[in-house]
Amino acid sequence: MFVIMTFDYQKYLPILIKFCIFYIYLSLINEGKVIKIDNIINDSLYQVNLDFSSFETKYKVLAIYYTDYVINKTDIIDRNSLIDKQVKLAKNHGIYGFGIVYNWINNETYNEEIFNLLTQIDQTKFPFFIILNCDSKDNNQNNIFLNKNISYNKSDQFKFIINTNKFLKAENYIKLTGKPILGIFHSSFITDEFINEIRKCENEDNMNNLFILSISNGQQNLNYLNSTNSIVEFTSPNIGLSNELNKKYYYNFYYYNLFKEENIKNQTIKNYYIINGCQPEKFYIMFFNYLNFTFKLTNTFILFNAWNNYKENSYLEPNEEYGYAYLNYFSKAIFNIDSNVLYNFTNLNDKCKIAVQAHIYYEDLIEDIINKTNNIPVKFDLYITVPFQSMYIFLEDYIKQNSKAYNYDVIIVENKGRDVLPLITQMKSKYKQYKYICHIHSKKSQTSPEIGYLWRNYLYNNLLGNINIISEILHEFEDNKKLGLIFPETFYGIIKHSFILTNSTKKWMNFLSYYLFPEHELGELINFPAGNMFWAKVKAIYQIFLYDFLEYFPTEDDQTNNTIMHGIERIWLYLVKFNHFRYKIIFKSF
């Protein structure tokens, strides 16, 4: 038996509408009471083209140029004009020449037109060399010509030499010690046999010996290198982030500085930091350091990947998001132009508005901390907490002799609460005197000393590394009234572990929010100053000094998580948002 029930929806419709409106109203109220860390200031700036034509550089940068994006995206009439514009742009920004990718597909070339333009157009005459690429056009098969599992056809190899010979003899073709350069991509396909056959073809054609470069991304098979003169390219602006601990968060690249002398194969292995989200300013820092610490000689060639490799998101050409920012920073690096400037901080010197608070547990770091704070270009007061009487006596004398602080204050505190409780204890009655506060401490890691050393120096250098870095930080604060906190990007060596949030730490964060953000909830965690070192506007964080949390700090027992200290470290950005300020993540130095 079925019972059919009727419902008079018209009778209840007004009630239903009122209920929906009330529900939406409650949702909006609750949404307003949830503090979300969405107030970050992005440092990505669109830049117009800058003129670097009056500068000179000791470097000869060769940018890898992919013909695919010219052949496939322009018609024959436009290619001449496009290449002419690209060459002029490259010259203006200090690029010496292009390494043109020559795609060999089933023994047929489809991009010789680009080479013809570079060798025949009078207004171009731009230095270039050939890079043989063994990929198939559709990327579905590897070209049998370079497949190490198949025997090579000598006539095909000779044909390749004949096809490229006219370009190798061009007056603007790049040579080293009189030898034309031949680059070879994707070295996993290359063997000694292939290289030797190429060299035989040279002799049969009565050519000069080639200067053969194996160009790879660091994952190459090195067995065949005895037959080549090898380098690998400088990496792209946008570097991926690996989470494999066994790689220790480094990219390993093999650099062959063979552009010094032909008969020297000085293989050097360089460990480079993995840069997370490598935007233009960060790219400048990485490339500038690479130039200064890797290449010391004049007339050094550097192979850069790439001018226009859009498939792998590696290009210097202007784009809609950044404009000419990458090119401008690239030029500043090779022309040795500092991207920062010194600012006028007269208003900060009229009255001391900056406090530096440092907790020092390890006596051997006193000198380093004082030296770093001495980089501050304006008046500052120095506040230091120490856990030992012997350090107090030493510090009093050391500061008098070596610190540039306007005033200083050293106190002894209980060895409790790491650097967090000393910060709150010392500044509780002092914070109202200042506009800005910088907090650092003598960070070490007993379980992983090497990581602790690198992490500490990374934080110190980004916050207090030199006058330019500090000047730019202070300028950003002064220029942006809503900027409340600045801290370094999470150190690469701990990034895998830093965002793991335990239930205990969440509990401490909720405990703190009860006092700091009455009637508000914490949103999803996004970021925090890992290592608890930062610059801040006092108005953006002042509540942390209002409450007495002393009884909740545990006795020191080498805790690595799950304490109120770790809760406070993760609460800063919520506090900044609650006070209607924004924060910025910086990357100024390694």
Order of alpha helices (4+ residues) and beta strands (2+ residues): alpha-beta-beta-beta-alpha-alpha-beta-beta-alpha-beta-alpha-beta-beta-alpha-beta-beta-beta-alpha-beta-beta-beta-alpha-alpha-beta-alpha-beta-alpha-beta-alpha-beta-alpha-alpha-beta-alpha-alpha-beta-beta-alpha-alpha-alpha-beta
